Amino acid sequence: MSDRNPDERLSYEQARAELAQVVERLEAGGTSLEESLALWERGERLAADCQRALDGARARIDAARSTPES
């Protein structure tokens, strides 16, 4: 996992990459229950961050499409 400050805003790409690392660690096993739970919770936060970024991008695209051309 990352050494980042948990309050630091990650870009979509950074959050997606860290989420992939979390999934790999969970799938590999060998972690304690506590560590697995912490990884799961981090993954949930990262997934939510990614979804928010995608929703924001979709809203920007929709707004651009609805703006009449000059």
ZAMARGU-4260 file (C-alpha; in steps of 0.2 Angstrom, whole numbers, plus 5000, padded with zeros to 4 digits):
<rodrens>
0) 5000/5000/5000 | 5005/5018/4999 | 5014/5029/5011 | 5002/5043/5007 | 4993/5054/5019
5) 4976/5047/5019 | 4968/5064/5017 | 4978/5068/5001 | 4968/5068/4985 | 4974/5055/4973
10) 4971/5057/4954 | 4960/5044/4946 | 4975/5035/4939 | 4984/5035/4956 | 4968/5028/4965
15) 4965/5015/4952 | 4983/5009/4953 | 4983/5008/4972 | 4966/4999/4971 | 4974/4986/4960
20) 4988/4984/4972 | 4975/4982/4986 | 4966/4968/4976 | 4982/4959/4972 | 4987/4959/4991
25) 4970/4952/4996 | 4970/4939/4982 | 4987/4933/4987 | 4982/4930/5005 | 4994/4928/5019
30) 4988/4943/5028 | 4981/4944/5046 | 4963/4947/5048 | 4966/4964/5054 | 4977/4968/5039
35) 4964/4961/5027 | 4951/4971/5035 | 4961/4987/5033 | 4965/4983/5015 | 4947/4980/5011
40) 4942/4996/5019 | 4956/5005/5010 | 4950/4997/4994 | 4932/5003/4997 | 4938/5021/4999
45) 4948/5020/4983 | 4934/5012/4973 | 4922/5026/4979 | 4935/5039/4974 | 4937/5031/4957
50) 4918/5031/4955 | 4917/5049/4960 | 4930/5054/4947 | 4921/5044/4934 | 4904/5052/4938
55) 4912/5069/4938 | 4920/5066/4921 | 4903/5060/4914 | 4894/5075/4921 | 4907/5086/4912
60) 4905/5077/4896 | 4886/5078/4897 | 4887/5097/4901 | 4899/5099/4885 | 4886/5090/4874
65) 4871/5100/4880 | 4880/5116/4877 | 4874/5123/4860 | 4889/5127/4848 | 4891/5145/4843
</rodrens>
